[in-house]
Amino acid sequence: MKGWLVVNGYLNSDKFNEIYQWLVIAAKKQNCELKIMTNDRLLSILGIESGKVDWNNKPDFVIFWDKDYKLARLLEKTGLKVFNNARAIEVCDDKALTFIALKNEEIKMPKTFMSPMTFEKEHSDYAFLMQVEGSLGFPFIIKANKGSFGAQVYKVNNHQEAIDTIKKIDGNEFIMQEFVKSSVGKDLRLNVVGNKVVATMKRLNEDDFRANITNGGKMEQYNPTQKQQDMALNVCRALGLDFAGVDLMFGENDEPIFCEVNSNAHFKNICDCTGINVADTIIEYVIDKCKL
């Protein structure tokens, strides 16, 4: 069996390359050849005008480890099996779309507002903030719709801080969320593959309200409760994900509260913490799906 691992050709760092190699090695263990393909290289292979592709060694599947969901959709149009699918990648890469997709799924989330669309780089009127502030109170959280590793996530304590933060985001769309005080500096990362939570770690940060390891957080092994596992699985089912990293917060009584989800979550930290190599599980799952 042969597969492609599609990655971003403009994102070249040891942190990402290591993950790619783990997946290639995991495939080799299963007698599967997994070839790394960059998104820019694929443009010369896909025949868009005719709608047909002159394939050379067409892969049996594609593991799409990028956020270029339009390319993922194009690959699906050629008849390839793509994991995760384009729609799931698109929704997970936009926090507002994630919130909308999960809104009626009985998944507890912080109270959330979306930024109003503007055709200008900056909002010329911040009257909408008064409505949000009246509902959420201070502090509350502002998150750029697109961002990873806790970047562009801000806690604002007053009206002026909110305006300054929105200007800092520099015209990007964002959401505004209730500040979950009971989960300050702590959360959970649950890696889901198929219909199973395969690895979980608790992240702790004494110096930042964000628990992300990138922001200085520490990690420890954690046995998730059934409610936490159920929420992570329900999130993935609702979004159509084959695999993902689901981040959950702790409510006042330790009940799970959904934070966010990543369709191609890095798994080195969770392997260091738990000893579980999620790459092996992902490859096994994809090969089994292709055999159906």
N, C-alpha and C positions, 0 to 999 in steps of 0.2 A: 504494500500500500504506500502511496506517495501523497504528500501534502505540501502546502505552502504555508509559511508563517509570514504574513504581511505585516511589515513594520514601517515606521516613518523614516524616510531616507534623510531627513534633515534633523533627526534627533539621535545624535551619536555620542553616547557617553558610556562609561564602564557600568554605570548603574542599570542602564537599559540593556546593554549588550549581554550582561551576565544572565539576565532573565531569558533572553532569546536563546542563549546556549543551553540553559537548563531544559527548555522545551525541546530543543533539537536532540539533546542527550536522552531525554525521556522517551522520545519517539524511537530512537535507535534501539532502546531496550525492548520495544515492542515490534522490532523488525520492520519499522516504518521509516521511510526517508522523508525528513521534513526540511524543505529548502527555504532559506530566508529570502524573501522578495521585498524590496523597498517600494513604497507607493509610487515614487517617481519613475522607477524602472518599469512598472506595470503599464504605464501609459503607452509605451511603444508596442506592447503585446496585445492590448485590447483593441479590437476593430470596432470602433463606434459607428462609423458611417454606414457600413453594410448591415450592422446588427449581428454579424457573424464573426467568429474568432477562428483564425487559422492556428489551432493549438499544436504546440510541440510538447509532448509529454504532459498532457492535461492532468492536473492533480485530482485525487479522489476527494479532497476536502481543502478548505482554507481556514486556518486559525487567524483571525483578524485582530492583530495586537496593535491597533492604531485607532484613531478617532475620526478618520477620514470616511465618514459614513456614506458619502456619495460614491466613493470608490467601492465600498462594500456592496452598495446597492447595484452598481454596475456589474460586479462579479456575480451577484445573485441572478441578474438578468441573463448572464451567459449560461446559467444552469448549474453553477457550482454550489456545493454545500458550504455555507459560510457560518463559522462559529466565532463570536456571537453574530446574530443577524444584524443587518444594517439599522433597522428600526430601533432595536434595543440599544445599540451603540449611540444613536442619535439622542435618544431620550436620556440615557445615563450621563451624557456629556453636557446636558443642559439642566441645571437644578430646577428651573421653573417648569420645564417639561416633565421632569421626574415627579415634582409635586402634583402636577395636573393628573398624570397617569395613575398616581396612587390615591388620589383624593377620595374616591368612593370604594376603597378596598378594605375598609375597616382596619387600617394600619395607623397606629397612633403616631402623629407627627406634631412638631411645634406649630403653633399658629403662624401662618405664612402669608405674606403679601408679595405680589410681583410689582416690579417697577413699571410705570406707564411707558409705553413706547413713545419715543421722541425722534423726530427727523433731524434734530440738531445734535451736535456733539455733546453739549451739556443741556441739562434741563433748565429752561428759562424761568420756570415757576416751580417752587417746592411746596405748594399748598398741599399736595398729596401726602407729604410727610406728616402734616398735622393730624390727618386721619389715622395714619399708621401709629403715630406716637400715642394717640388717644386710646388705641386698642391694645398695643403691646406694652406701653409704659417704657421706662428706662431702667436698666440698659436693655438694648435689643441688638440683634445680630444682622449685619449686612454682608451678603455673599455675592460676589460676581457669579453670574450664571455658569461660567466656564472657568475651571481652575482645579488644580490637584494639590495634594500634599499639604492642605490647610492654607495654601496661599490665597490671598484676596478674600479672606474671611476676617471680619472686623467686629469688635464690640464697641458700640457707641453709647455714650453716657448722657448726651444732651442733644438738643436740636442742631446746634452749630457743628458738633462733631459729626452728626449724620450728614449734613451738607458737605463738610470737608471730605468725608470719606467717599461720598458719591462722586465728587470731583476727582478724587484720587483714582477711582476706578476708570476714569477717563472715557466716559461715554459708553461703556459696556453695559449691557442689561444686567440686572441684579434682582435678588430677592431680599426681603426683610423678614426676619423670624424672631419669634419669642426666644428670650434668653432662658435656657434651662439651667437654673442655678444648681440643682441637685447633681448635675453631671459636669460641673466645672473641672477641667483638667483630667477627666477620665471618660473613656468610652470603650467600646468593643469593636474589634474587626473580626467578622465571621466570613471565612472563605467557603463559598457554596459551589459545588459542582453537581450538575443534574439536580436530583431531589434530595441532596444530602449536604449537611454542614460537615466539611472535612477537616477544618482546623479553625481554632479560635484563640485570640489573644486579647488581653486587657491592656490598654495603653494608659499611662499615667504621666501627668506633667504637673509638677508643683509650681512652676514658674509661668505658666501660660494657660489660658482658659481652653486652648486647643490642645488636644492630647496627642496629635500627630508626632510620630517619631522624628520626622524631618524638623519639627520645631523644638526638639530637645526632649521629647517624651521618652519614657522607659516602657518596657513591655514585660509582661509576665503571663505564664500559662493560665488558662481559665476554662472551666467547664461550664458551658452555657446552659441555662435553664431551658426547659421545654418551650416556654413562651418566647424566649429569645431566639431559639432555633426556628420555631414556627414563623415568627415575624420575618426572619431572614429568608426563609423558603418562600413565604407568601410574596415578598417583594420581588424575588426573582421570577416567580410564576407570573405575576401581574405584568412584569416588564418583558417577558419572553426571553429571559437570559438562560444560557446554557451554563455559564460559570460567571462568578462575580465576587467582589469583596463588598460586603454589606457592613456599614458602620451604624452601630446602635448606641444611644445614650441611655443613661439611668434616670428614671423618674424618681419622684419623692419616696416611693415605696419600692424602689429598684425595678419597677416595671419597665419594659423596653420601650424606647421612643426612637423612631427612625430618624437617622441623621442624613446619610447619603449613601450612594452606591456607585461602584466603579466597575465598568464592564471588562477592564483588563488590569485588574489590581496587581500591583507588585507583590510577590510572595516570598522574597528573600527574608525579610524580617520575621515573618510568621514561621518560616522554616527554622530560622535561628532560634526562635522562641520555643517552638513545639517539637522540632525534629521531623515535621511532616512536610514532604516535598509536594506541593500542590500541582506542580508540573506533571508528575506521574499520573495523578488522578485525572487531570484535564485530558491528557493524551489517551488514556484508557477509555474515558467517556466518549471522546470524539470517534475513536476507532469503532467502538461498539455501535454508536449511532449510524455510522456509515455502513455497517453490515446489515442494518434492518431493511 
